[in-house]
């Protein structure tokens, strides 16, 4: 995914206006959100990770999403494309927690790092943001670091993974597993011609008004 950060005074209010999710959560929370047009058509689905009071890390689908948010941002809010300066690796499967835990002194059990939460820890000697997310339907994590640590992070996971039967899987496996789980993919299973009800994603829309497309969505909601 493309990765952006949205930071500055008013970042929360800006994202509340632009997305459908309930973002008024403590730092460390992750929220799955939609971007809607004025007719409640889905422009994109995004994952919003709250790192601080005015600091959000977001996974988006395309440069179109990035430019859209940049164009809409007020002067106090800064939208930066950080894709080139960061790397993201996925660690998924029944033994993913055991593998990751073997590399850190931080507690990442289910209570310490529940689903849709993030933590800043070290895996081996690599500082990472580990996110309890899984698009493949298995227990797993999205792990982010700065690009200069990319190779070191890969080697750290690969070496430790030899004790757990770790294999390398590509995008094809990633996509087929999300199909088995029934997770949606923007551009394939939904687009701007679909509203959240039609896409089966109404759970990602908060109640009330105030976000773009809310008037149209509420008119079609039971």
VEXZAKOL-61320 format. One record per residue (C-alpha): z, x, y negated. Coordinates in steps of 0.5 Angstrom, whole numbers, padded with zeros to 4 digits, always signed. Example, Ala and Ser with C-alpha at 12.3 -4.5 7.8 and 13.67 -1.06 7.14 Angstrom:
BEGIN
+0016+0025+0009;+0014+0027+0002;
***
This chain:
BEGIN
+0000+0000+0000;-0001+0002-0007;+0006+0003-0010;+0008+0002-0017;+0015+0002-0021;+0017-0003-0026;+0022+0000-0031;+0025-0001-0038;+0029-0007-0041;+0027-0013-0040;+0024-0011-0033;+0028-0016-0029;+0026-0022-0034;+0018-0020-0034;+0018-0020-0026;+0021-0027-0026;+0016-0029-0030;+0010-0026-0026;+0013-0027-0019;+0016-0033-0015;+0022-0029-0012;+0029-0029-0013;+0030-0023-0016;+0037-0023-0019;+0040-0019-0013;+0044-0013-0014;+0041-0006-0013;+0039-0004-0006;+0036-0011-0005;+0029-0012-0003;+0025-0019-0004;+0018-0021-0002;+0014-0025-0007;+0008-0028-0009;+0003-0027-0015;+0000-0034-0017;-0005-0036-0022;-0004-0042-0027;-0006-0047-0021;-0001-0044-0016;-0007-0040-0012;-0004-0034-0009;-0007-0028-0013;-0003-0023-0008;+0003-0022-0004;+0008-0016-0006;+0015-0013-0004;+0020-0012-0010;+0025-0007-0009;+0031-0007-0014;+0033+0001-0015;+0037-0001-0021;+0039-0006-0027;+0032-0004-0030;+0029-0001-0025;+0024-0004-0019;+0020+0000-0014;+0014-0005-0012;+0009-0005-0006;+0002-0008-0008;-0004-0009-0005;-0009-0007-0010;-0011-0003-0017;-0012-0011-0019;-0005-0012-0018;-0003-0006-0022;-0008-0007-0028;-0006-0015-0028;+0002-0013-0029;+0000-0008-0034;-0004-0012-0038;+0002-0018-0038;+0008-0013-0039;+0012-0013-0046;+0013-0007-0050;+0019-0005-0047;+0017-0005-0040;+0013+0000-0037;+0009-0001-0031;+0007+0006-0027;+0002+0007-0021;+0006+0012-0017;+0002+0012-0011;-0001+0019-0012;+0006+0022-0013;+0009+0019-0007;+0008+0018+0001;+0010+0012+0005;+0011+0013+0013;+0013+0007+0017;+0018+0008+0023;+0018+0002+0028;+0020+0000+0035;+0026-0001+0039;+0029+0006+0038;+0027+0007+0031;+0035+0006+0028;+0037+0011+0034;+0032+0016+0031;+0033+0015+0024;+0041+0015+0025;+0040+0022+0029;+0038+0025+0022;+0043+0023+0017;+0050+0023+0016;+0049+0016+0012;+0051+0010+0016;+0045+0006+0017;+0047+0001+0022;+0046-0007+0022;+0052-0008+0017;+0050-0002+0013;+0043-0003+0012;+0041-0010+0014;+0034-0013+0014;+0031-0013+0007;+0036-0008+0004;+0034+0000+0002;+0038+0006+0001;+0037+0013-0002;+0039+0018+0004;+0037+0024+0007;+0033+0025+0013;+0034+0032+0015;+0033+0036+0009;+0029+0031+0006;+0031+0026+0000;+0028+0019+0002;+0029+0012+0000;+0029+0008+0007;+0028+0001+0007;+0029-0004+0012;+0023-0007+0013;+0018-0008+0018;+0011-0011+0018;+0010-0010+0025;+0015-0015+0028;+0019-0010+0031;+0026-0007+0028;+0024-0001+0023;+0023+0002+0017;+0019+0004+0011;+0021+0011+0009;+0019+0013+0002;+0019+0020-0001;+0016+0024-0007;+0009+0027-0004;+0011+0034-0004;+0016+0032+0002;+0011+0029+0005;+0009+0034+0011;+0017+0036+0011;+0018+0029+0013;+0013+0028+0018;+0015+0034+0022;+0022+0032+0021;+0021+0025+0024;+0016+0028+0029;+0021+0033+0032;+0027+0029+0033;+0022+0023+0036;+0020+0027+0042;+0027+0025+0044;+0026+0018+0044;+0018+0017+0046;+0016+0017+0039;+0008+0016+0039;+0003+0016+0033;+0000+0009+0032;-0006+0008+0026;-0008+0002+0022;-0011-0002+0028;-0004-0002+0032;-0001-0004+0025;-0006-0010+0024;-0006-0013+0031;+0002-0013+0032;+0003-0016+0025;-0002-0022+0028;+0002-0022+0034;+0008-0024+0029;+0004-0028+0025;+0005-0024+0019;+0000-0026+0013;-0005-0021+0010;-0008-0022+0003;-0015-0022+0003;-0016-0024+0011;-0011-0030+0012;-0010-0032+0004;-0013-0031-0003;-0013-0035-0009;-0016-0041-0006;-0010-0042-0002;-0003-0045-0005;+0004-0042-0002;+0004-0049+0002;-0003-0048+0005;-0001-0040+0007;+0006-0042+0010;+0009-0038+0005;+0013-0043+0001;+0019-0040+0003;+0017-0034-0002;+0018-0039-0008;+0024-0040-0011;+0026-0047-0014;+0025-0049-0021;+0021-0047-0026;+0019-0040-0031;+0014-0037-0026;+0007-0037-0027;+0004-0042-0023;+0011-0046-0023;+0008-0052-0026;+0002-0053-0021;+0006-0051-0015;+0012-0056-0017;+0007-0062-0017;+0004-0061-0010;+0011-0060-0007;+0015-0065-0004;
***
